[in-house]
Amino acid sequence: MHRRVVITGVGCVTPIGVTPAELSAALTAGRIGVGRLTLFDASRFPVQIAAEVRNWDVSAVGLDPVNWRNAHRQTLFSLGAGLQAAESSGLEAGSINRRRAGIYLGCGEPFEDFRAFVRAVHECRPPTDTQPDEFLTRGLKLFDPDVAREYEPDVPGLHLAELLDIQGPIANCVSACVSSTQAIGEAARMIRQNEVDVMLAGGAHSTIHPFGITGFHRLAALSTRNDDPLTAVRPFDADRDGFVVGEGGALVVLEELEHARRRGAEIWGELTGYGTAQDAYRVTDAHPEGRGAALAMQRALAAAGLNADEIGYINAHGTGTPLNDIVETRAIKRAFGAAAYQ
C-alpha cells in the first residue's frame, strides 16, 4: 500500500521571524535580516555582517532560559522550532503512539566555546609547542563538562525527544547546506516504508563564530559588503560576491496521511517526491555542469510522478557566490529542460 506523507505542523526561529506567521509576513514584505555582526567583536575581521536571530530566547516556547544556559545556539533554535511544530500539529500526550514517532534532524557540528578554547591553548603552551600532556593536566580543567557535552550535532534531537517523549528512531544528518532538506526527505522515506507514522524533521545551525567566519572567508565564499549589509546578498546577480553567514532553525511534523486524518490534524501540504545525488567531483566545488544537483531534482520529480512542466516554483540554493550560481543555473536547465525558461 502506498503511504502518502503530509505536513501537519511547522515551526521556525529565523533572523526575520521567530514563528511561521512572522516569517511569512517578513518574506511577503521583503524584509532583510542581515546587519552588523554582534555575537562577537568582528571589528578587525574582513567580514563584519551576519544574519543573526535577535531578541529571542526559549522562554518563547515555555522553557526556562536558565536551564538552557549551556546549550549551543543551534540547540536553542531546534527547541524553539521543534516545540512550535509539535504544538501546531497537536502532538499532545496520548494523540499518537510515541513508539511510532521519530526525529530526523540536519544539525551541523557546533563550534567550540571560542574563549575557553583560546584560554586552554594559551595555558598549555610552553616556549616551543603545545603538548597533549600539558593540555591533559592544565588545559582540560578550563573546559566546563556541562558545556562540552552540548557540543555534539545529535544533542538537539536528544533534547527534543526527551521533551516530547518521542521514543521511535532518531537520527541526525550532517551534509552541509543540504542537511535539513535531506533530513526531511529521509524522514518521509521512513514513513513511506512503514517504519513510523510521525516524524519531526528539519534542522538548525549557527555559523556566526570566529571559526565559521574565518573558514568561509578563506574559501572566498562570503560577501565583504560590510558597509551595505542590506544589499550584500545578491544571488544570481552580476555583482554578487558571496553569501552572508546566518543562523536559525525550521522543523516540520511529517505524518502518514490516514494517520493524520484519523486524529483530525490540520494538513498544510503533501511531500510527494524526494531525490538525492552526489557530484563526486570536489569537496568545495560543485561539478561545472551541476550533474549531482540535476540528478537529485530529476529523482525528486520521478518519485513524485510529475513532469518538469508541472512545477510552478523552484526554491534555489542561491548562495550568491560567483561559481555556485552559474552551476546551479546549469543544473536547473539540465533537469527541467525547456520548462526552466517558463
Secondary structure as a PSIPRED ss2 file (coil, helix, strand):
# PSIPRED VFORMAT (PSIPRED V4.0)

   1 M C   1.000  0.000  0.000
   2 H C   1.000  0.000  0.000
   3 R C   1.000  0.000  0.000
   4 R C   1.000  0.000  0.000
   5 V E   0.000  0.000  1.000
   6 V E   0.000  0.000  1.000
   7 I E   0.000  0.000  1.000
   8 T E   0.000  0.000  1.000
   9 G E   0.000  0.000  1.000
  10 V E   0.000  0.000  1.000
  11 G E   0.000  0.000  1.000
  12 C E   0.000  0.000  1.000
  13 V E   0.000  0.000  1.000
  14 T E   0.000  0.000  1.000
  15 P C   1.000  0.000  0.000
  16 I C   1.000  0.000  0.000
  17 G E   0.000  0.000  1.000
  18 V C   1.000  0.000  0.000
  19 T C   1.000  0.000  0.000
  20 P H   0.000  1.000  0.000
  21 A H   0.000  1.000  0.000
  22 E H   0.000  1.000  0.000
  23 L H   0.000  1.000  0.000
  24 S H   0.000  1.000  0.000
  25 A H   0.000  1.000  0.000
  26 A H   0.000  1.000  0.000
  27 L H   0.000  1.000  0.000
  28 T H   0.000  1.000  0.000
  29 A H   0.000  1.000  0.000
  30 G C   1.000  0.000  0.000
  31 R C   1.000  0.000  0.000
  32 I C   1.000  0.000  0.000
  33 G C   1.000  0.000  0.000
  34 V C   1.000  0.000  0.000
  35 G E   0.000  0.000  1.000
  36 R E   0.000  0.000  1.000
  37 L C   1.000  0.000  0.000
  38 T C   1.000  0.000  0.000
  39 L C   1.000  0.000  0.000
  40 F C   1.000  0.000  0.000
  41 D C   1.000  0.000  0.000
  42 A C   1.000  0.000  0.000
  43 S C   1.000  0.000  0.000
  44 R C   1.000  0.000  0.000
  45 F C   1.000  0.000  0.000
  46 P C   1.000  0.000  0.000
  47 V C   1.000  0.000  0.000
  48 Q C   1.000  0.000  0.000
  49 I E   0.000  0.000  1.000
  50 A E   0.000  0.000  1.000
  51 A E   0.000  0.000  1.000
  52 E C   1.000  0.000  0.000
  53 V C   1.000  0.000  0.000
  54 R C   1.000  0.000  0.000
  55 N C   1.000  0.000  0.000
  56 W C   1.000  0.000  0.000
  57 D C   1.000  0.000  0.000
  58 V H   0.000  1.000  0.000
  59 S H   0.000  1.000  0.000
  60 A H   0.000  1.000  0.000
  61 V H   0.000  1.000  0.000
  62 G C   1.000  0.000  0.000
  63 L C   1.000  0.000  0.000
  64 D C   1.000  0.000  0.000
  65 P H   0.000  1.000  0.000
  66 V H   0.000  1.000  0.000
  67 N H   0.000  1.000  0.000
  68 W H   0.000  1.000  0.000
  69 R C   1.000  0.000  0.000
  70 N C   1.000  0.000  0.000
  71 A C   1.000  0.000  0.000
  72 H C   1.000  0.000  0.000
  73 R H   0.000  1.000  0.000
  74 Q H   0.000  1.000  0.000
  75 T H   0.000  1.000  0.000
  76 L H   0.000  1.000  0.000
  77 F H   0.000  1.000  0.000
  78 S H   0.000  1.000  0.000
  79 L H   0.000  1.000  0.000
  80 G H   0.000  1.000  0.000
  81 A H   0.000  1.000  0.000
  82 G H   0.000  1.000  0.000
  83 L H   0.000  1.000  0.000
  84 Q H   0.000  1.000  0.000
  85 A H   0.000  1.000  0.000
  86 A H   0.000  1.000  0.000
  87 E H   0.000  1.000  0.000
  88 S H   0.000  1.000  0.000
  89 S H   0.000  1.000  0.000
  90 G C   1.000  0.000  0.000
  91 L C   1.000  0.000  0.000
  92 E C   1.000  0.000  0.000
  93 A C   1.000  0.000  0.000
  94 G C   1.000  0.000  0.000
  95 S C   1.000  0.000  0.000
  96 I C   1.000  0.000  0.000
  97 N C   1.000  0.000  0.000
  98 R H   0.000  1.000  0.000
  99 R H   0.000  1.000  0.000
 100 R H   0.000  1.000  0.000
 101 A E   0.000  0.000  1.000
 102 G E   0.000  0.000  1.000
 103 I E   0.000  0.000  1.000
 104 Y E   0.000  0.000  1.000
 105 L E   0.000  0.000  1.000
 106 G C   1.000  0.000  0.000
 107 C C   1.000  0.000  0.000
 108 G C   1.000  0.000  0.000
 109 E C   1.000  0.000  0.000
 110 P C   1.000  0.000  0.000
 111 F C   1.000  0.000  0.000
 112 E C   1.000  0.000  0.000
 113 D C   1.000  0.000  0.000
 114 F H   0.000  1.000  0.000
 115 R H   0.000  1.000  0.000
 116 A H   0.000  1.000  0.000
 117 F H   0.000  1.000  0.000
 118 V H   0.000  1.000  0.000
 119 R H   0.000  1.000  0.000
 120 A H   0.000  1.000  0.000
 121 V H   0.000  1.000  0.000
 122 H H   0.000  1.000  0.000
 123 E H   0.000  1.000  0.000
 124 C H   0.000  1.000  0.000
 125 R C   1.000  0.000  0.000
 126 P C   1.000  0.000  0.000
 127 P C   1.000  0.000  0.000
 128 T C   1.000  0.000  0.000
 129 D C   1.000  0.000  0.000
 130 T C   1.000  0.000  0.000
 131 Q C   1.000  0.000  0.000
 132 P H   0.000  1.000  0.000
 133 D H   0.000  1.000  0.000
 134 E H   0.000  1.000  0.000
 135 F H   0.000  1.000  0.000
 136 L H   0.000  1.000  0.000
 137 T H   0.000  1.000  0.000
 138 R H   0.000  1.000  0.000
 139 G H   0.000  1.000  0.000
 140 L H   0.000  1.000  0.000
 141 K H   0.000  1.000  0.000
 142 L H   0.000  1.000  0.000
 143 F C   1.000  0.000  0.000
 144 D C   1.000  0.000  0.000
 145 P H   0.000  1.000  0.000
 146 D H   0.000  1.000  0.000
 147 V H   0.000  1.000  0.000
 148 A H   0.000  1.000  0.000
 149 R C   1.000  0.000  0.000
 150 E C   1.000  0.000  0.000
 151 Y C   1.000  0.000  0.000
 152 E C   1.000  0.000  0.000
 153 P C   1.000  0.000  0.000
 154 D C   1.000  0.000  0.000
 155 V H   0.000  1.000  0.000
 156 P H   0.000  1.000  0.000
 157 G H   0.000  1.000  0.000
 158 L H   0.000  1.000  0.000
 159 H H   0.000  1.000  0.000
 160 L H   0.000  1.000  0.000
 161 A H   0.000  1.000  0.000
 162 E H   0.000  1.000  0.000
 163 L H   0.000  1.000  0.000
 164 L H   0.000  1.000  0.000
 165 D C   1.000  0.000  0.000
 166 I C   1.000  0.000  0.000
 167 Q C   1.000  0.000  0.000
 168 G C   1.000  0.000  0.000
 169 P C   1.000  0.000  0.000
 170 I E   0.000  0.000  1.000
 171 A E   0.000  0.000  1.000
 172 N E   0.000  0.000  1.000
 173 C C   1.000  0.000  0.000
 174 V C   1.000  0.000  0.000
 175 S C   1.000  0.000  0.000
 176 A H   0.000  1.000  0.000
 177 C H   0.000  1.000  0.000
 178 V H   0.000  1.000  0.000
 179 S H   0.000  1.000  0.000
 180 S H   0.000  1.000  0.000
 181 T H   0.000  1.000  0.000
 182 Q H   0.000  1.000  0.000
 183 A H   0.000  1.000  0.000
 184 I H   0.000  1.000  0.000
 185 G H   0.000  1.000  0.000
 186 E H   0.000  1.000  0.000
 187 A H   0.000  1.000  0.000
 188 A H   0.000  1.000  0.000
 189 R H   0.000  1.000  0.000
 190 M H   0.000  1.000  0.000
 191 I H   0.000  1.000  0.000
 192 R H   0.000  1.000  0.000
 193 Q C   1.000  0.000  0.000
 194 N C   1.000  0.000  0.000
 195 E C   1.000  0.000  0.000
 196 V C   1.000  0.000  0.000
 197 D C   1.000  0.000  0.000
 198 V E   0.000  0.000  1.000
 199 M E   0.000  0.000  1.000
 200 L E   0.000  0.000  1.000
 201 A E   0.000  0.000  1.000
 202 G E   0.000  0.000  1.000
 203 G E   0.000  0.000  1.000
 204 A E   0.000  0.000  1.000
 205 H E   0.000  0.000  1.000
 206 S E   0.000  0.000  1.000
 207 T C   1.000  0.000  0.000
 208 I C   1.000  0.000  0.000
 209 H C   1.000  0.000  0.000
 210 P H   0.000  1.000  0.000
 211 F H   0.000  1.000  0.000
 212 G H   0.000  1.000  0.000
 213 I H   0.000  1.000  0.000
 214 T H   0.000  1.000  0.000
 215 G H   0.000  1.000  0.000
 216 F H   0.000  1.000  0.000
 217 H H   0.000  1.000  0.000
 218 R H   0.000  1.000  0.000
 219 L C   1.000  0.000  0.000
 220 A C   1.000  0.000  0.000
 221 A C   1.000  0.000  0.000
 222 L E   0.000  0.000  1.000
 223 S C   1.000  0.000  0.000
 224 T C   1.000  0.000  0.000
 225 R C   1.000  0.000  0.000
 226 N C   1.000  0.000  0.000
 227 D C   1.000  0.000  0.000
 228 D C   1.000  0.000  0.000
 229 P H   0.000  1.000  0.000
 230 L H   0.000  1.000  0.000
 231 T H   0.000  1.000  0.000
 232 A C   1.000  0.000  0.000
 233 V C   1.000  0.000  0.000
 234 R C   1.000  0.000  0.000
 235 P C   1.000  0.000  0.000
 236 F C   1.000  0.000  0.000
 237 D C   1.000  0.000  0.000
 238 A C   1.000  0.000  0.000
 239 D C   1.000  0.000  0.000
 240 R C   1.000  0.000  0.000
 241 D C   1.000  0.000  0.000
 242 G C   1.000  0.000  0.000
 243 F E   0.000  0.000  1.000
 244 V C   1.000  0.000  0.000
 245 V C   1.000  0.000  0.000
 246 G E   0.000  0.000  1.000
 247 E E   0.000  0.000  1.000
 248 G E   0.000  0.000  1.000
 249 G E   0.000  0.000  1.000
 250 A E   0.000  0.000  1.000
 251 L E   0.000  0.000  1.000
 252 V E   0.000  0.000  1.000
 253 V E   0.000  0.000  1.000
 254 L E   0.000  0.000  1.000
 255 E E   0.000  0.000  1.000
 256 E E   0.000  0.000  1.000
 257 L H   0.000  1.000  0.000
 258 E H   0.000  1.000  0.000
 259 H H   0.000  1.000  0.000
 260 A H   0.000  1.000  0.000
 261 R H   0.000  1.000  0.000
 262 R H   0.000  1.000  0.000
 263 R C   1.000  0.000  0.000
 264 G C   1.000  0.000  0.000
 265 A C   1.000  0.000  0.000
 266 E C   1.000  0.000  0.000
 267 I C   1.000  0.000  0.000
 268 W C   1.000  0.000  0.000
 269 G E   0.000  0.000  1.000
 270 E E   0.000  0.000  1.000
 271 L E   0.000  0.000  1.000
 272 T C   1.000  0.000  0.000
 273 G C   1.000  0.000  0.000
 274 Y C   1.000  0.000  0.000
 275 G C   1.000  0.000  0.000
 276 T C   1.000  0.000  0.000
 277 A C   1.000  0.000  0.000
 278 Q C   1.000  0.000  0.000
 279 D C   1.000  0.000  0.000
 280 A C   1.000  0.000  0.000
 281 Y C   1.000  0.000  0.000
 282 R C   1.000  0.000  0.000
 283 V C   1.000  0.000  0.000
 284 T C   1.000  0.000  0.000
 285 D C   1.000  0.000  0.000
 286 A C   1.000  0.000  0.000
 287 H C   1.000  0.000  0.000
 288 P C   1.000  0.000  0.000
 289 E C   1.000  0.000  0.000
 290 G C   1.000  0.000  0.000
 291 R H   0.000  1.000  0.000
 292 G H   0.000  1.000  0.000
 293 A H   0.000  1.000  0.000
 294 A H   0.000  1.000  0.000
 295 L H   0.000  1.000  0.000
 296 A H   0.000  1.000  0.000
 297 M H   0.000  1.000  0.000
 298 Q H   0.000  1.000  0.000
 299 R H   0.000  1.000  0.000
 300 A H   0.000  1.000  0.000
 301 L H   0.000  1.000  0.000
 302 A H   0.000  1.000  0.000
 303 A H   0.000  1.000  0.000
 304 A H   0.000  1.000  0.000
 305 G C   1.000  0.000  0.000
 306 L C   1.000  0.000  0.000
 307 N C   1.000  0.000  0.000
 308 A H   0.000  1.000  0.000
 309 D H   0.000  1.000  0.000
 310 E H   0.000  1.000  0.000
 311 I C   1.000  0.000  0.000
 312 G C   1.000  0.000  0.000
 313 Y C   1.000  0.000  0.000
 314 I C   1.000  0.000  0.000
 315 N C   1.000  0.000  0.000
 316 A C   1.000  0.000  0.000
 317 H C   1.000  0.000  0.000
 318 G C   1.000  0.000  0.000
 319 T C   1.000  0.000  0.000
 320 G C   1.000  0.000  0.000
 321 T C   1.000  0.000  0.000
 322 P H   0.000  1.000  0.000
 323 L H   0.000  1.000  0.000
 324 N H   0.000  1.000  0.000
 325 D H   0.000  1.000  0.000
 326 I H   0.000  1.000  0.000
 327 V H   0.000  1.000  0.000
 328 E H   0.000  1.000  0.000
 329 T H   0.000  1.000  0.000
 330 R H   0.000  1.000  0.000
 331 A H   0.000  1.000  0.000
 332 I H   0.000  1.000  0.000
 333 K H   0.000  1.000  0.000
 334 R H   0.000  1.000  0.000
 335 A H   0.000  1.000  0.000
 336 F H   0.000  1.000  0.000
 337 G H   0.000  1.000  0.000
 338 A H   0.000  1.000  0.000
 339 A H   0.000  1.000  0.000
 340 A H   0.000  1.000  0.000
 341 Y H   0.000  1.000  0.000
 342 Q C   1.000  0.000  0.000
